Amino acid sequence: MQLGKSGRRIGLCFILVLISILLMMVTTACSSKQSELEKIPEAYIDGFAKFYEQGNEYTELGLQIQADYAYGWAAASISSMRYCIDCLLYLNGEGETLEQVTGQRMDNWDEIAAMNYASPYPYYFEGLVYNVQDKNEDARKCYEKALVNPAFSSQTDESLSVLLTLSVKQLKSLKKKLIEWEDKIFAVYQAERNPYPRSEFNYSDKYLRTLAREVLEEDQTNYRSALRHYKAALAVNPFDGDNFVGCALMSLYMDDMDRTFFYVNEGLYVDPEHEGLARIADILNGEVPQG
């Protein structure tokens, strides 16, 4: 099964729309009762979980790069909310140390965000923790970084600040649900360490491809460094043939033929009409001269 250009991102876009719809429904029905306020983060948990389900669908299609993208999006969003709640519980007197509250679960904002830089939520939840500690400047910077990402809506997503008003009992209830989803995600997805530095602009594959081109402008043979940026671009958008082209070309120039064929074949599967990928395929097949 091939994914055409018109439909290759419909599933994930639909999930983002669903989150907004769920939130509007909750906000409309919300009263001043604490139990009603819980429905806001619960709606987001349901929305984040849709990415897990999308990851399962991609896995069934044999699209592992796209599956890792969806799983990573779910993991970065769900784990960042869970870690935010851990921090809030600790600040409310739970546990002797924060490490005691988090247990063996991820407890580093950068590592959580690195699972998929396309998600804006790690920055926002980190901001909430700074907010409750009265570290207003740090909180402001995190909020601004979340807002840079078009996946974050100032009109709806800022309602997640209700986490700051919930009781310890309610936070623990949400944490239980988040842990259940973390366990489901990490049962099928292994979050490998991502050495690419965190930035509020890393959601954009176009920005990352620009960084790769700048590297090559400075040194036309610095393929390894350029590949690093192209791979980061592919990680946040494995649906655009341009990202596969960048990875394929750098691999070709480094004489890594296995990875070159991999990127070309995977790219053509999701973007079969991409001219750049088709040309590289012709070169690999010896149908046209290189140059």
C-alpha positions as CSV (number, residue, x, y, z in Angstrom):
1,M,0.0,0.0,0.0
2,Q,1.4,3.4,-1.0
3,L,0.6,6.7,0.5
4,G,-0.1,9.4,-2.1
5,K,0.9,13.0,-1.6
6,S,-2.6,14.2,-0.9
7,G,-3.1,11.7,1.9
8,R,0.2,10.9,3.5
9,R,-0.4,13.1,6.5
10,I,-4.1,13.0,6.8
11,G,-4.1,10.7,9.7
12,L,-1.8,12.8,11.9
13,C,-3.5,16.0,10.9
14,F,-6.8,14.5,11.9
15,I,-5.5,13.6,15.3
16,L,-4.4,17.3,15.9
17,V,-7.9,18.4,14.9
18,L,-9.4,15.8,17.2
19,I,-7.5,17.1,20.1
20,S,-8.9,20.6,19.5
21,I,-12.4,19.3,19.1
22,L,-12.2,17.3,22.3
23,L,-10.9,20.3,24.1
24,M,-13.6,22.6,22.9
25,M,-16.2,20.1,23.9
26,V,-14.7,19.8,27.4
27,T,-14.2,23.6,27.7
28,T,-17.8,24.2,26.7
29,A,-19.2,21.8,29.3
30,C,-16.7,22.7,32.0
31,S,-18.0,24.1,35.3
32,S,-16.1,25.3,38.3
33,K,-15.9,21.9,39.8
34,Q,-12.5,20.2,40.1
35,S,-13.9,17.0,38.6
36,E,-14.8,18.9,35.4
37,L,-11.4,20.5,35.2
38,E,-9.8,17.0,35.1
39,K,-11.6,16.4,31.8
40,I,-9.3,18.9,30.0
41,P,-6.0,16.9,30.5
42,E,-7.9,13.7,30.0
43,A,-9.0,14.9,26.6
44,Y,-5.4,15.6,25.7
45,I,-4.3,12.2,26.9
46,D,-7.0,10.7,24.6
47,G,-5.7,12.8,21.7
48,F,-2.0,11.9,22.3
49,A,-3.0,8.2,22.5
50,K,-4.3,8.5,18.9
51,F,-0.7,8.9,17.7
52,Y,0.1,5.5,19.4
53,E,-2.8,4.0,17.4
54,Q,-1.5,5.7,14.2
55,G,1.9,4.2,15.0
56,N,0.4,0.7,15.1
57,E,-1.2,1.3,11.7
58,Y,2.1,2.3,10.2
59,T,3.7,-0.7,11.7
60,E,1.2,-3.0,10.1
61,L,2.0,-1.3,6.8
62,G,5.7,-1.9,7.3
63,L,6.4,1.8,7.6
64,Q,8.7,1.8,10.5
65,I,10.1,5.3,10.1
66,Q,6.6,6.7,10.1
67,A,5.6,4.4,13.0
68,D,8.5,5.7,15.1
69,Y,7.5,9.2,14.3
70,A,3.9,8.6,15.6
71,Y,5.1,6.6,18.6
72,G,7.7,9.3,19.4
73,W,5.1,12.0,19.1
74,A,2.8,10.2,21.6
75,A,5.7,9.4,23.9
76,A,7.1,12.9,24.0
77,S,3.7,14.4,24.7
78,I,2.5,11.8,27.2
79,S,5.8,11.5,29.1
80,S,6.2,15.3,29.3
81,M,2.7,15.5,30.9
82,R,3.5,12.7,33.3
83,Y,6.9,14.3,34.3
84,C,5.2,17.6,34.8
85,I,2.7,15.9,37.1
86,D,5.6,14.2,38.9
87,C,7.2,17.6,39.5
88,L,3.9,19.1,40.7
89,L,3.4,16.2,43.1
90,Y,6.8,16.7,44.5
91,L,6.3,20.4,44.9
92,N,3.1,19.6,46.8
93,G,5.0,17.5,49.3
94,E,4.9,14.1,47.8
95,G,8.1,12.0,48.2
96,E,11.4,13.0,49.8
97,T,13.0,13.6,46.5
98,L,11.8,14.2,42.9
99,E,13.6,11.0,41.9
100,Q,11.5,9.1,44.4
101,V,8.3,10.4,42.8
102,T,9.4,9.7,39.2
103,G,10.9,6.3,40.0
104,Q,12.6,4.7,37.0
105,R,10.7,6.8,34.4
106,M,12.1,9.4,32.2
107,D,12.9,12.6,34.1
108,N,14.9,14.8,31.8
109,W,13.1,17.4,29.6
110,D,15.6,17.3,26.8
111,E,15.5,13.5,26.6
112,I,11.7,13.5,26.6
113,A,11.5,16.2,24.0
114,A,14.1,14.4,21.8
115,M,11.7,11.5,21.2
116,N,9.9,13.7,18.7
117,Y,10.8,17.4,18.3
118,A,7.5,17.8,16.3
119,S,5.6,17.8,19.6
120,P,5.4,21.3,21.3
121,Y,4.2,19.9,24.6
122,P,7.5,19.2,26.4
123,Y,8.2,22.9,26.3
124,Y,4.8,23.9,27.6
125,F,4.8,21.4,30.4
126,E,8.3,22.4,31.4
127,G,7.0,26.0,31.5
128,L,4.2,25.0,33.9
129,V,6.7,23.6,36.3
130,Y,8.8,26.8,36.2
131,N,5.5,28.7,36.7
132,V,4.6,27.0,39.9
133,Q,8.1,27.6,41.2
134,D,7.7,31.3,40.5
135,K,10.5,31.1,37.9
136,N,8.6,33.5,35.7
137,E,11.3,34.3,33.2
138,D,12.1,30.6,32.6
139,A,8.4,29.8,32.3
140,R,8.0,32.6,29.7
141,K,10.8,31.3,27.6
142,C,9.3,27.8,27.5
143,Y,5.9,29.1,26.6
144,E,7.3,31.2,23.8
145,K,9.2,28.2,22.5
146,A,6.0,26.1,22.5
147,L,4.2,28.9,20.7
148,V,6.7,28.8,17.8
149,N,5.5,25.4,16.9
150,P,2.3,25.6,14.8
151,A,1.0,22.4,16.4
152,F,0.5,24.5,19.6
153,S,-2.6,26.6,19.9
154,S,-2.6,29.5,22.3
155,Q,-6.4,29.6,22.2
156,T,-6.9,26.0,23.4
157,D,-3.6,24.4,24.6
158,E,-3.0,27.0,27.4
159,S,-6.1,25.4,29.1
160,L,-3.7,22.7,30.2
161,S,-2.6,25.1,32.9
162,V,-5.5,23.6,34.9
163,L,-3.0,21.0,36.0
164,L,-1.7,23.7,38.4
165,T,-5.2,23.8,40.1
166,L,-5.7,20.1,40.6
167,S,-5.5,18.3,43.9
168,V,-2.8,15.7,44.7
169,K,-5.5,13.0,44.4
170,Q,-6.5,14.2,41.0
171,L,-2.9,14.5,39.8
172,K,-2.2,11.0,40.9
173,S,-5.3,9.8,39.0
174,L,-4.0,11.4,35.8
175,K,-0.5,10.1,36.4
176,K,-1.9,6.5,36.6
177,K,-3.5,6.9,33.2
178,L,-0.4,8.4,31.7
179,I,1.8,5.6,33.0
180,E,-0.5,3.1,31.5
181,W,-0.1,4.8,28.1
182,E,3.7,5.1,28.6
183,D,3.9,1.3,29.2
184,K,1.8,0.6,26.0
185,I,4.0,2.9,23.9
186,F,7.4,1.7,25.2
187,A,6.3,-1.9,24.7
188,V,6.4,-1.3,20.9
189,Y,8.7,1.7,20.7
190,Q,12.3,1.9,21.9
191,A,13.3,5.5,22.5
192,E,16.9,5.7,21.4
193,R,19.1,8.5,22.6
194,N,18.9,11.4,20.2
195,P,22.1,13.4,20.3
196,Y,20.6,16.2,18.2
197,P,20.4,19.3,20.4
198,R,17.0,20.6,21.4
199,S,15.7,23.7,19.8
200,E,12.2,25.3,19.5
201,F,12.8,25.3,15.7
202,N,13.4,21.6,15.4
203,Y,9.8,20.9,14.6
204,S,10.4,22.3,11.1
205,D,12.0,19.9,8.6
206,K,12.5,22.9,6.2
207,Y,14.6,24.7,8.9
208,L,16.7,21.5,9.5
209,R,17.3,21.1,5.7
210,T,18.4,24.7,5.6
211,L,21.0,23.9,8.3
212,A,22.2,21.0,6.2
213,R,22.6,23.2,3.2
214,E,24.5,25.8,5.2
215,V,27.0,23.1,6.3
216,L,27.6,22.1,2.7
217,E,28.0,25.7,1.6
218,E,30.8,26.0,4.1
219,D,32.4,22.7,3.2
220,Q,31.1,20.7,0.2
221,T,32.6,17.5,1.5
222,N,31.2,17.7,5.1
223,Y,28.6,15.0,4.3
224,R,28.5,13.5,7.8
225,S,27.5,16.8,9.4
226,A,24.9,17.5,6.7
227,L,23.5,14.0,7.1
228,R,23.0,14.7,10.8
229,H,20.6,17.6,9.9
230,Y,18.9,15.7,7.2
231,K,18.2,12.8,9.5
232,A,16.8,15.2,12.1
233,A,14.5,16.6,9.3
234,L,13.4,13.1,8.4
235,A,12.6,12.3,12.0
236,V,10.1,15.2,12.3
237,N,8.6,14.7,8.9
238,P,9.0,11.2,7.4
239,F,6.3,12.0,4.8
240,D,8.2,14.4,2.5
241,G,10.5,13.0,-0.2
242,D,12.9,16.0,0.2
243,N,14.0,14.7,3.5
244,F,14.7,11.2,2.1
245,V,16.6,12.8,-0.8
246,G,19.0,14.6,1.6
247,C,19.7,11.5,3.6
248,A,20.1,9.4,0.4
249,L,22.5,11.8,-1.2
250,M,24.7,12.2,1.8
251,S,24.9,8.4,2.3
252,L,25.7,8.0,-1.4
253,Y,28.6,10.5,-1.2
254,M,29.9,8.6,1.8
255,D,29.8,5.4,-0.1
256,D,27.2,3.9,2.2
257,M,25.2,2.1,-0.4
258,D,23.0,0.1,1.9
259,R,21.7,3.3,3.5
260,T,21.4,5.0,0.2
261,F,19.1,2.2,-1.2
262,F,17.2,2.2,2.1
263,Y,16.4,5.9,2.0
264,V,15.5,5.9,-1.7
265,N,13.2,2.8,-1.4
266,E,11.5,4.1,1.8
267,G,11.1,7.6,0.3
268,L,9.6,6.3,-2.9
269,Y,7.2,4.2,-0.9
270,V,5.6,7.2,0.8
271,D,6.3,9.7,-2.0
272,P,6.3,7.7,-5.2
273,E,6.1,10.7,-7.5
274,H,9.1,12.5,-6.1
275,E,11.4,13.5,-9.0
276,G,14.5,13.7,-6.9
277,L,14.1,10.3,-5.5
278,A,13.3,8.9,-8.9
279,R,16.4,10.4,-10.4
280,I,18.6,8.9,-7.6
281,A,16.9,5.5,-8.2
282,D,17.8,5.8,-11.9
283,I,21.4,6.5,-11.1
284,L,21.6,3.6,-8.7
285,N,20.1,1.4,-11.4
286,G,22.7,2.6,-13.9
287,E,20.0,4.1,-16.2
288,V,21.5,7.6,-16.2
289,P,25.1,8.9,-15.8
290,Q,26.0,10.5,-12.4
291,G,26.6,14.2,-12.5
